[in-house]
């Protein structure tokens, strides 16, 4: 099991906790919660090793576009970059709704 962490500066707040997706063959789950700090903390746990550069590209691109202060936990079971982006967008939508 590989664990990858990232931290990004952030200015926008989210409203509430979100949980999307499931850990299963070719998918992942994301839990996103508001952060009291002016940063985003992303923790990824994956059973698929050797894709740190791919994770870095997807995560950096997403949080450069969406400047939100959050604590994000991702549990991966072989999701493609497209699925990762889709689940992040879902979590952001759920957490931004009032």
N, C-alpha and C positions, 0 to 999 in steps of 0.2 A: 504494500500500500504506500503510495507516494503522497506526501503532503506538501502543498505549495501555498505560499502566502504572499500577498501584495498589499501595499498601502498607497493611497492616492489622496492628495488634498481635495477638499470638496467644500462647497458653499451652500448648496440647496438641501433643505430638509425633506424627508419623506414622512408621511403621516402615521403609518402603522406597519405592523408585522405582516409579511407575506410568506406563504409556503406554496411552491408550485412544483409539479413534476413528481416522479417516483424514481427510486433507484431500482433499475431493472435492466435487462439486456438492451444495450444501446441507448440508454436514457440517463437522466440525472435528476436530482432534486436540488432546489435552491430555496434557502431560507434567507430572507432579507428583513432586517429590522432597523429602526431608526438609530442613529448614533448621536450621542451628545457632543461628540468631538467634531471638528471641522475636517473630517477625513473619512475615507472609505477604507474599510479593512475587508479583504477578501481571503478566505481560507478555502482551499480546494483539497478534497481527499479523493484520490482516484486509484483504482486497481490497475490502471493501464499506465505503465511507466514509459518514459522516453519522449513525452510530448510537452515538456516544459516550455519550449519555444513557441509552440502552437498556442498553448494556454496563455502565455504572456501576450501574444499578438491579439487574441480575441478579447481578453480582459482589459488590456490597456486601451484598445480601440473603443470598447463599449463605455468605459468610464471617462474617457476623454470627451465623448459625445454627450454623456449623461452625468453631469456634475452633481451627484447626490451624496450626502453624508449618510453612510449606512454600514452596518456590519453584515457581511454576506458570507454564508456558508454554502459550499457546493459539494455534494456527494455524487461522484461520477461513476458510471458503469459503462464507459466506452462511447459516450455521446460524440457526435460529430460537431465541428465548430458551428455549423448552422443551427443545430439543436441547442447548443449552449447559448447562442445569441438570442434565439427565440424564447428560451426559458428566462433569461435575464430580462428581456422586454416584458414578459408576462409578470414576473415578480415586481418589476418597477411599476407597471400599471396597477397591480393590486395594492401595492404599498402607497401609491400616490392618491388613490381614491379616498374620499372622506366618508 
